[in-house]
Amino acid sequence: MAAARSRSGLDRRQVLTAAGLGAGVSATAAQAATPQVRVAAPRVDSLENPLGLDNRRPRFSWTLEAGAARDVKQTVYRVTVASNPEALRAGGPLLWDSGKIASDRSLDIAYEGPPLASGQRCWWRVEAWVQDDRPARPSAPAWWEMALLDPDDWTAGWLEAEPEAMRQERLEGVHWVWGETDDAGPRRFRWRFELPEGVKAARVTVSAKDSLAGLWLDGVSLIRPGDRTAWGQGPSFALPDLSPGAHVLAVEVGLRLDEPRPVIGGALAAMLRLTLADGREVRVHAKDGWRTTLDAPEAWQARAHDDSAWSKARPARIVPPCHPWVTGPAVQLRRAFRLDKPVARARLYATALGGYEARLNGRKVGDGVLAPESTDFRTRALYRTYEVTGLLRTGDNVLGAIVGDGWFASPFGFLDMRYAFGPPPRRFSALLDVEHKDGTRTRIETDGQGWRLAASPVVLSEIYDGETYDARLEQAGWDAPGFDDEGWSAARLGETPPCRLAAHVAPPIRPIQTVKIRKVSEPAPGVRILDFGQNVAGWCRIKVKGPAGTAVTLRFAEALRPDGTLNTTSNRRALQTDTYILRGDPAGETFEPRFTFHGFRYVEVTGWPGAFSAEAVEGVVLHSDAALSGAARIDHPLIQAIWRNTLWSQRGNFLGVPTDCPQRDERMGWTGDAQIFWDAAAFNMDVDAFTRRFMGDIRAGQSATGEMPDTAPFWALGQNTPGWADAAVILPWTVWRRYGDTAVIDENWAAMDRWSRRLLETNPDHVWRNGRGMDYGDWLSVDARSRADVTTPKTLVSTAYWAWSTDLLAQMAQASGRTADAARLEALHAAIKEAFVREFVRPDGGVGNDSQTSHILALRFGLVPPALRAASAGRLAADIRRRGTKLSTGFIGTPYILDALADHGHADLAYGLLLQTDLPSWGYQVRQGATTVFERWDGIKDGVVTGSLNHYAFGAVCGFLWRRVIGIDALEPGFKTIAFRPLVDPRLPGAAGTYESAMGRIACAWRRTGDGLAVDVTVPANATARVHLPALPGATVREGRRAITSLQRTETEAIVQVGSGSYAFTVTA
C-alpha cells in the first residue's frame, strides 16, 4: 500500500502546523540565489511507492524544487523504468525509456512500456532540464509494484468464517411469509406454537418489514419503550411466559407504500430460541401455521381469539435482500506451515466478506484497520497487498486471521439490513506468496488444507453497535508457531462469491492520532462521563486492572443532556457501545476494538474496577490516511474555527468512502454530500486516490439503463436524484482540475457518458422533469419545515445541475482527446441552458420562485443571460438583507452562495454571511460549541440535538475560504497556472494558507497594513501565476522595494503575471 505524506515530504503534523505562509523574498536576494534545481516527489497514480497497483498503464508525476530561484521552468524530461534499482542506476537494461521529451509537463505522464505482470516491481526515476538546457538533479529512485492482474492469479479459496452453531443457524434459513396483497394499512399475523417442558429461557426473534408495529405473546406486549424493532437485523424479545403447552404469537406489521425509495414488499419472519434445562439451545422457526388479516377486532392478540377465518399466510412474494439474524462471535483462523529455505521476498494478498485482521507469526500484518472497507460486495471485494518479508522465518510459521462481521455482515444503511450485499457466511480469502533466495516459490493459500478455526474473544463485532471482547476466552499464542490447535475444528472451504477481486491501493484507514481526556464528571454513582473536547471518529484505548469477569462498558455519543448524562439522540439506532470483560491479569490489561468505530466527543464509562484515572483512557482518531494538503491561518477566530471544524468533519467522515456521519446507523457514501464538498475536500486533503476508489462504488451503483446512485455503496441501484447523481461527473472533474489527472476521466468516461445520454433520452425537451429519483431538492433548506416543502422548484435544481454537469463533461471530453464528444456535449449544454432560461428566467431578472438557491444556481452555473446577471444578483442580495444578513439555503445552494455574491458585486454580503453568528449560519454552530460541522443549521437548538453533529456538507464553504479568502485557485488543471485572488474585507485583518499541490507548495498570505495591503505569494517551480491585487486606480504596487509598472489594471484590481518563486507585494494608495 502507499505511504500517506504530503507531496513536499512533510508529515501530517508538519502540514497542519507549518509556518511557511508565504514569507516575502526580495528581488535582489532572489536573483542572487542560484540553488540546485532538483526533481522531487515522484508519484505513480498520485501515490508514493504504491504496493499492489492494478492500473496496467500507470501515470507518473513529479515536482521541481528550486529553492529561492525564480522563473524556473522545465523544458525537457526523461522517465526511465527498470526491473531493479541497479539497472536503473546503470542506465540499462530498461523496461521503458521515454527518451528526452521537450515538454514542461510533469503531471499525467503515462507509462508506455511493455505490458506489466502480476506482482512485478518496477523502479523508475525522472531526469529533467530547465532553461538554458541546465540539468536538474534527478529524482531519487522510486518504485511501484503491480497487484494480481488476472483473475486466474487468485488461486486461493474462501474459508467460511463462522463457528459451528452459527453455521447451523445459517443453514436453517429464514422463512419469510406475507399475505396475498401489499396494503398501506397494518397487517396482523398470528402463529400458534407449543412450548415443551423444561424451558428455562426463551426469546423470539422477529423481522417485520417495514415496521414492527406490535408484538404480543398470548395478548401480553413484548415490546418495551426503547426496544429496537428495525427489521433488517432481527430484533429479539424475551418471552415472559415459559409454561409448557400452547401459546400464540401475535404480530402487527406496517408496510410503507409511500416511500420514494424502492419498495421491496411486505415480509415477516420469526424464530424462537429456547434454552433447555440441560443448557442446550433449540431453535424453532415459524415456518407454517401463520394466519393473517387486515381487519381484526379488539383483543385479536389474545390466545383465545378465534383466527380460523383468517387467511393462511403464504411465502413472501419478494424475499428481502438480507439475512437478519445470522450473527455470532468473530473467529480465529490459523494455518501452520514450514519454510525450509531463506526468504527473499514475500507478499500477502488478503480480503474478506466481513472484517479481518491478518496475523503472521504472532504479529499484526500492516498498520491499517477496518479492512476491507465499505464497498459493494456484490460487485467487488477489495484486497490489500502486504509486504511481509520481515515477518517470516526459516522453519515453522503460522498465518492467521481474525474475522468479524465488518461491513459485509453488519446491519447497514437506514434499513439496518444485515448481509445487505450478499448472503452469509462471512468468508476469508488470502494468498501468501513467498519467493526464496534460490528463485523458487512457496504459496500458502486459503484452500482448506491445514486451516483450523475457533471462536475468538470478540463475541460481538458490528459497525454500528460496537464490539464486545471477553478476554477470558483468549488463547495465548494462537497465531504463532508452537500452539496446540488440536481442539480447534477444521476450517471449511466455502462458496466463491460472484464478485470480482479488486486491488485496493488507496491509503488505508489508520489510527492517525490520539486525543486526551479534557474533563471527567460523574453524573451518577459509578457512571463517569469523559469529555475529549473534540468530536472525532474512532474508538477508545483503555488500560485497566481488575478481577476476572469484570465488565467495563463504554458508550459513545456526540453530546450531553442538561443533567450531564450521555445524549445519544444523534446515534439514532446505533448502540455505539464497546464492552471489555477482564481476564484478571494482575499486571493490567489493554483493550481497543478491531471491527467497529464510533463518532464521539463524550464517552460514558461504567463498571470500571477501582479508582479511575484519566490516563487510563485515550481516544484514537481514525480516518483514511490521505495526506493533509492544506494548512490555513485566517486572522479571525470565527472563520478559523469554521475551517478547523470542517477539517475535523472531513477527517471524521473519510473512512474508506466519504460517509455522511460517523456516529449513527447510516455512515453511508452519500454522493450529493460528496460532490458539494469536493472543492473544499481537495484543498484540505489529497483526495486523488481516495476519489478513484470511491468512484468504483459509484460505477457499481449505476443501473443498467444509466441512472446513477444517491449513495455508494447501496443495495438499490441508480436512484438518480439531481445533485446526487451528478457526483459521478463532478468528482472526476474536480480530481482532474486539482491534480491534472486525466486517468480519472478515462476510468469513468463510459459510465458518465451513459448517464448523460440517459438523461437526454428521458428528457428530450432539455428540462430534467423525468427520472428524478428521491428528488431531495435543496435538502435541509432553512424554510423547509418538512420534506414535502419545496423551497426551490425541483425542476430548476435538476435542470441547473444537468447543465452544469454537461458543461463539466464537455471540458473533460476535450481534455481527454474526445473531440467529437466534446462538440456534442457543448451543443447539449447550450440547449439545456436555453431551456433553463426559457423555463425559469424572467425578463426582470427573477429566477424560479426567487429563492436564494434559485438565483445562486443560475448565477454560479452561468445560466443567467449577461444582461440580467446584475438584476438576479440584486434580488439574491435583497433577500439576504431582508432576512437580516442570513441565508435560506440547504445542501444544494449553500456551497455556491458566497461565490455568487462575490462574483457579482456583493462581496460585503459574502463576508457578512461568513461572520454571522445567529441562526442560521456557520457561526451559530461555532457559538454552540461545535468542534465539527453540523448536519442541520440548527444541529443544537435550545439544548436539543436535531441531527448529526459531524456532517461535512455545510463545510463546503471552505472551498470559498481557500479560493477567495486565502486566495489560491487553479487556472489550469493541476495548478499549472495559479490564480492568487484574495478577497479583502475591512472586517478581516488577514489570511494565509499553504497548499501542497501536484506542482509543489503554493502559499498565499495577505494582511492589511496601515497604508494599504501586503500580499506574499509562493509559486512552485515549473508553474506560473496571475496575482490579482486589490488596488484602486492610482494605487502604487511594489514587489519588494521595486515599483511595478507593467500591470494589467481594472477598476478594482492590479494583475501581475509571475513565474515560480516567492514574491512580496505591497499596495499603497
C-alpha positions, 0 to 999 in steps of 0.5 A: 500500500502507499505511504500517506505524506504530503507531496513536499515530504512533510508529515501530517503534523508538519502540514497542519502546523507549518509556518511557511505562509508565504514569507516575502523574498526580495528581488535582489536576494532572489536573483542572487540565489542560484540553488540546485534545481532538483526533481522531487516527489515522484508519484505513480497514480498520485501515490508514493511507492504504491504496493499492489497497483492494478492500473496496467498503464500507470501515470507518473508525476513529479515536482521541481524544487528550486529553492529561492530561484525564480522563473524556473521552468522545465523544458525537457524530461526523461522517465526511465523504468527498470526491473531493479534499482541497479539497472536503473542506476546503470542506465540499462537494461530498461523496461521503458525509456521515454527518451528526452521529451521537450515538454514542461509537463510533469503531471499525467505522464503515462507509462508506455512500456511493455505490458506489466505482470502480476506482482512485478516491481518496477523502479523508475526515476525522472531526469529533467532540464530547465532553461538554458538546457541546465540539468536538474538533479534527478529524482531519487529512485522510486518504485511501484509494484503491480497487484494480481492482474488476472483473475486466474492469479487468485488461486486461493479459496474462501474459508467460511468464517463462522463457528459451528452453531452459527453455521447451523443457524445459517443453514436453517434459513429464514422463512419469510411469509406475507399475505396475498396483497401489499396494503398501506394499512397494518397487517396482523399475523398470528402463529400458534406454537407449543412450548415443551417442558423444561424451558428455562429461557426463551426469546423470539426473534422477529423481522417485520418489514417495514415496521414492527408495529406490535408484538404480543405473546398470548395478548401480553406486549413484548415490546418495551419503550426503547426496544429496537424493532428495525427489521433488517437485523432481527430484533429479539424479545424475551418471552415472559411466559415459559409454561409448557403447552400452547401459546400464540404469537401475535404480530402487527406489521406496517408496510410503507407504500409511500416511500420514494425509495424502492419498495421491496414488499411486505415480509415477516419472519420469526424464530424462537430460541429456547434454552433447555434445562440441560443448557442446550439451545433449540431453535424453532422457526415459524415456518407454517401455521401463520394466519393473517388479516387486515381487519381484526377486532379488539383483543385479536392478540389474545390466545383465545381469539378465534383466527380460523377465518383468517387467511393462511399466510403464504411465502413472501412474494419478494424475499428481502435482500438480507439475512437478519439474524445470522450473527455470532462471535468473530473467529480465529483462523490459523494455518501452520506451515514450514519454510525450509529455505531463506526468504527473499521476498514475500507478499500477502494478498488478503480480503474478506466478506466481513472484517479481518485482521491478518496475523503472521507469526504472532504479529499484526500484518500492516498498520491499517484497520477496518479492512476491507472497507465499505464497498459493494460486495456484490460487485467487488471485494477489495484486497490489500497487498502486504509486504511481509518479508520481515515477518517470516522465518526459516522453519515453522510459521503460522498465518492467521486471521481474525474475522468479524462481521465488518461491513459485509455482515453488519446491519447497514444503511437506514434499513439496518439490513444485515448481509445487505450485499450478499448472503452469509457466511462471512468468508476469508480469502488470502494468498501468501506468496513467498519467493526464496533466495534460490528463485523458487516459490512457496504459496500458502493459500486459503484452500482448506488444507491445514486451516483450523478455526475457533471462536475468538474473544470478540463475541460481538463485532458490528459497525454500528453497535460496537464490539464486545471482547471477553478476554477470558476466552483468549488463547495465548499464542494462537497465531504463532508457531508452537500452539496446540490447535488440536481442539480447534475444528477444521476450517471449511472451504466455502462458496466463491462469491460472484464478485470480482477481486479488486486491488485496493491501493488507496491509503488505508484507514489508520489510527492517525492520532490520539486525543486526551481526556479534557474533563471527567464528571460523574453524573451518577454513582459509578457512571463517569462521563469523559469529555475529549473536547473534540468530536472525532471518529474512532474508538477508545484505548483503555488500560485497566486492572481488575478481577476476572469477569469484570465488565467495563462498558463504554458508550459513545455519543456526540453530546450531553443532556442538561443533567450531564448524562450521555445524549445519544439522540444523534446515534439514532439506532446505533448502540455505539457501545464497546464492552471489555470483560477482564481476564484478571491479569494482575499486571493490567490489561489493554483493550481497543476494538478491531471491527467497529468505530464510533463518532464521539466527543463524550464517552460514558464509562461504567463498571470500571474496577477501582479508582479511575484515572484519566490516563487510563483512557485515550481516544484514537482518531481514525480516518483514511490516511490521505495526506493533509494538503492544506494548512490555513491561518485566517486572522479571525477566530470565527472563520478559523474555527469554521475551517478547523471544524470542517477539517475535523468533519472531513477527517471524521467522515473519510473512512474508506468512502466519504460517509455522511456521519460517523456516529449513527446507523447510516455512515453511508457514501452519500454522493450529493454530500460528496460532490458539494464538498469536493472543492473544499475536500481537495484543498484540505486533503489529497483526495486523488486516490481516495476519489478513484476508489470511491468512484468504483462504488459509484460505477457499481451503483449505476443501473443498467439503463444509466441512472446513477446512485444517491449513495455508494455503496447501496443495495438499490441501484441508480436512484438518480436524484439531481445533485446526487447523481451528478457526483459521478461527473463532478468528482472526476472533474474536480480530481482532474482540475486539482491534480491534472489527472486525466486517468480519472476521466478515462476510468469513468468516461463510459459510465458518465457518458451513459448517464448523460445520454440517459438523461437526454433520452428521458428528457428530450425537451432539455428540462430534467422533469423525468427520472428524478429519483428521491428528488431531495431538492435543496435538502435541509433548506432553512424554510423547509419545515418538512420534506414535502416543502419545496423551497426551490422548484425541483425542476430548476435544481435538476435542470441547473445541475444537468447543465452544469454537469454537461458543461463539466463533461464537455471540458473533460471530453476535450481534455481527454482527446474526445473531440467529437464528444466534446462538440456534442456535449457543448451543443447539449449544454447550450440547449439545456441552458436555453431551456433553463432560461426559457423555463425559469428566467424572467425578463426582470431578472427573477429566477424560479420562485426567487429563492436564494438557491434559485438565483445562486444556481443560475448565477454560479452555473452561468445560466443567467443571460449577461444582461440580467446577471446584475438584476438576479444578483440584486434580488439574491442580495435583497433577500439576504438583507431582508432576512437580516444578513442570513441565508435560506439555503440547504445542501444544494445552494449553500456551497455556491452562495458566497461565490455568487455574491462575490462574483457579482458585486456583493462581496460585503454580503459574502463576508457578512454571511461568513461572520454571522453568528445567529441562526442560521449560519456557520457561526451559530454552530461555532457559538454552540460549541461545535468542534465539527460541522453540523448536519442541520443549521440548527444541529443544537437548538435550545439544548436539543440535538436535531441531527448529526453533529459531524456532517461535512456538507455545510463545510463546503464553504471552505472551498470559498475560504481557500479560493477567495479568502486565502486566495489560491485557485487553479487556472489550469488543471493541476495548478499549472497556472495559479490564480492568487485572488484574495478577497479583502474585507475591512472586517478581516485583518488577514489570511494565509494558507499553504497548499501542497499541490501536484506542482509543489507548495503554493502559499498565499498570505495577505494582511492589511497594513496601515497604508494599504495591503501586503500580499506574499505569494509562493509559486512552485517551480515549473508553474506560473501565476496571475496575482490579482491585487486589490488596488484602486486606480492610482494605487502604487504596487511594489514587489519588494522595494521595486515599483511595478509598472507593467500591470494589467489594471481594472477598476478594482484590481492590479494583475501581475503575471509571475513565474515560480518563486516567492514574491512580496507585494505591497499596495499603497494608495 
